[in-house]
Amino acid sequence: MDSEARGFEARVGHDARVDPEVYAAEGEPGLRDYLDVFLRRWWLVAVCTIIAGATALGFSISAPPVYRAQASVVVDRGGSALGLVPDITGISQQTFVETLAEIVKSRAVLTLAVRLLGVDPLQEEEAVGRLRQGLQVRRTRNTDLILIQAEGPTPEAAAANTNAVSRAFIDWHLGARRSQARAGKEFIEKQLSALSRELRAAEDALARYKVEGGQVSLSEQTTLALEKLADFEAQRRAAEAERRGVEASLQRVRAALKRQAPTVAATFLQGEDPVSTQLRADLAKLEVELVGLRKQFTDRHPQVIATKARIDEVKGRLRQQAAQTLLSRQITLNPLHQDLAAQVIKLEVDRQALQARESALAAAAGAYAGDLKTLPPKEVELARLTRDVKVAEETYLLLSQKLQEARIAEAAIVGDLRIVDAAVPPASPVKPRIRLNTVLGGVVGLMLGMGGAFLAESLDTTFKTAEEAARYLRLPLLSAIPLIRRRRNDKDSLPLLTTSQPRSPFAEAFRHLRTNLLYLSPDRPLRLLLVTSPGPEEAKSTVAVNLAAAMAQAGRRVWLLEADLRKPGLSWTLGPEGTLGLTDLLVDGVPVDRALQGTEVDNLWFVPSGTIPPNPAELLGSQKMRALLEQARSGADAVVIDAPPVLPVTDAAVLAPHVDGVLLVVWLGRTPREAARRARERLATVGARVVGVVVHGVEAGRRDGYYYYSHYYGPEEKAEKAATAAKKA
């Protein structure tokens, strides 16, 4: 079959005016194919779009309104306790404000906001969840403003929720800062309480010794040494107390960091780098140097002041080195984790500095204590007791001073956050957004409709286009016949539009078919043509009768044989029922002249089926039938045979080898691809020559070449009908 098709292509060439065949290999679907699917299934897409849009509209209208209010909070750059963050890790003020924005959404702040709203404690957890669900917090670009938005079922509720969150955020932040200062103050108070008891015990011991030991006095040099020893020991104990407080804070911050960011917490335990180790050694040396200077000078001496400045510089470099080490390990931190990491770095550096100071002061105090051991035993005991009293007194005075400083610091803490614009009840709801939801619903419906259209297309096994039929069957496309819709009262007759509407696209399609058949084999004309289809009700009889009429209109003598002896249908259109026909010719030997009937079409002669026989296949395959075909070949210029369908019965397969060519008719949207393939294979098996495929059922508005029949001939046809109607009137 493929060689015949290639022969056809070679003979006809590529002249589109004569041969618009489509005989191409299967290819990837293009944009036009997708558009064809959409046009064929537009109703499904439209229904899905309308239903989805209407559903979205209904839900939007029935949904309760949701209002959203907004408040703005400004961050004071100078007063924040977290202001140390940029200095430690290089984190910008922008990140600091983003940290505060994250804190707004924390459970602690939202719980406080719910309590400010007066929610029942039993419903507190649920209220926090609702508040968080409708909460939006963001930082205004290039400013220190934090915008807080909260939702509510009414305008007043939305404004109340927003203001409650803003107020809770400010109160929580202020409370967190004061709690840090309060913790330091309480630690000093505990140390003072213990020192007070220690001082009283030392004083009592000294008094008892003086009463029991008699008159023992210390030299001026010993007294001076005791005062220095007491001073250094007091400073050491104060440094120790401060170090313990820093270590307690460091332990709390490390625990919080470990809970929230275990990877970051583990990074601080991986050991120091060489640079940090050297800086710690430099810090220890400077602390020892500072202690030595304080033996000779007061804190206002230039050398003491310079050494303190160098100590602060080394501490700053330690903090920077720790931050760089953290960043070099490529650990990504969110703003909250950055703040905790910054606090760990600062507290760790402070601990190391205090530890170095404590060691230096202990060494200095130890030197003076060694000098006292050379005194007589009674003076040694007196010096020891006197030292205990002086150390306790000096330490008590230092911690008392620290306590006063802590109290002042706590009292001096003020809020660094303030509300710029309080929330007011909004004028309109933000949800539901009826127009947007309807559009989105329509878009979703459109997508579902397109998906459904392509799914239905993939499940539909029938031919959709004439080109598809030609590609699938590997046959030349001889013509594409427009879809003809019969009137209800003409359902038993076949449309013969080649004569009744000669200017219609339908008639032009058959003239096109006639031309292709004429040029298909110009040297050996196809006189015996068998028209069949894969299955019933696929317009094969309509094609047969109109093709015969089109050939007769060209001046050729045409015989039309009704070889469908099982379900004949041509007699309803061309002749009276019950006359002599093909069965009578084959069974009773009636002469052909008696069975031939003239028709309303000039040059067209019709042989009806006659009486329906019990054995149609045997009659069509008989020697008499072959003799009749030869007689028809010599008696007519062309013979068109209307044969039964190929797949249900064997009649067409019996006749096909004895004709010059077979036309296979398929109906778009009705003929399954598999059925057409099986029909072609069955015809090939019996040696039939299938010259091409005729496609019926092309829509008049299709975007292919066959549309132009309607476009070009349609207006003339309408004018012709109008003129005919006017004459009748």
C-alpha angles and dihedrals in degrees: 000000000000091000090053090051092050089049090053090050092050093050098044099036121191101309101139092194089066105023120031091168121153110214105155135136120257112279140180114288113259136205091275091057091053091048090051090054090051093049092048094048099032091124092059091049091047094049093049092047093049094045094047093045092047091047092051090047092050094049091046093052093047095044116101114253120257121205127200127203129189136213130180127219124193124213118221107224096205104047104049122119087211091059088106090073098082091047094051107041103015089249110158128236086253091063090046091056090046088054090056090047089056090050090058089066094049122117092241093059094042092048089053090048092052090052090050088055090056097241118172108264090230089060096040096106093051091046091052090053093051092047093050092048093060097036122112122180126180140158119242110242115265093357139091092238121120115202115210120194125183132176134226141171092249133031091249093049092050092052092046092050092049094048091046091054091047093049092045091050093053093044093047093049093049091046091050092053093047092046090060092052091044092053091055092047093050091050091054091048090055091049091049091051091055092044091051091058091044092051093051090049092050092048092049091050092050092049093050091049092052091051095045100035099051127223107345120156134185126231121247091250091052091048090052090049091050091052091051091046092049092048094051093042091050090051090048092051091046089051089048091051091048090048092053090051091051091047091051091051090045091053092052094048092046090052091051091048091048091053094049102031113016093174093056092045091052090052091066089057096056095090135256128292120238093259093056091047091054092047090053090052090050090050092052091050092050091050090052089048091050091052090050092051091050089057088065107024141036124248090263094062113114093235091053091048092049092049091051089052091052090050091053090048093053091048090053091050090050091054092048092048091051091051092049091050090053093049093046090062088063097236114163114221132190118219095266093050090046090057093050091047090051091052091050091052094049095046092046092052090047090050092051092048093049091046091053091047091048091052093048093049091047090053092049092047090047091056092056091044089056091055090055092057090072092066124099114277095256092048090046092056091044090048090049093051092043089049092052091052094046092046091050091047094048092046091047091051092048093049091045088055090048090050091054090049091050091050092049091047091051093048091046094056109109130173116280091192125073136171113251099180121015118214119266127196109277120238098225137022123257093209138086096031095200099186095044093045091050092050092046090047089052091049091050089048090049090053092047090047092051090048090049091048092053091044091051089046092053091048092048106089097187127102115271102185138023090240090055091053092050093048094046096047094039089228133128114262103235098179144341113224119208118239113267118203112203125214116251094248090052097052093117096048127073121239112251099188097152087080104026095046106020093167095051124109087244093060092043091054090057092047086052089051091048091052093049091050091049093054094038091083110006094167095048109028119215101244100163111053122176117202117201142146137211094252143003125286094030099123097256092136091049089053092047097051095043093045090052090049092049090052091048091051088058089063098260124133104244131189119200113201119197100213095164094105094169102055110007118189108164094082090069089063107031110025149008117280120249099034126129113289149156094308091055091050092053100038106032099027093239111175116257092238091064093052097044112098128193120232138204087263114082115242092013117118122185131207108193124209095253121196114005105247127212092233109041096159093054092049094049091048095047128111089247091060092052089049090050090052092052090049090050091049090056096040100049139039091227135010121201114195120199102210130185120261116286103231105045096049139013097235095101092046089053094052099037099079091056099056131077095240144354125224113207112207121203129180119221112240092011110057112075115227092231092052091051091049092050091048092053092047091050091052091047090050093059092046098254120159107232102196097186150315127273114205120208128190102047109161114241092232098052118133096236134092093280091065089071091068088068094038094051103034101029099083093048090050091052091049091049091051091048092051091049091051091050092052091051090050 
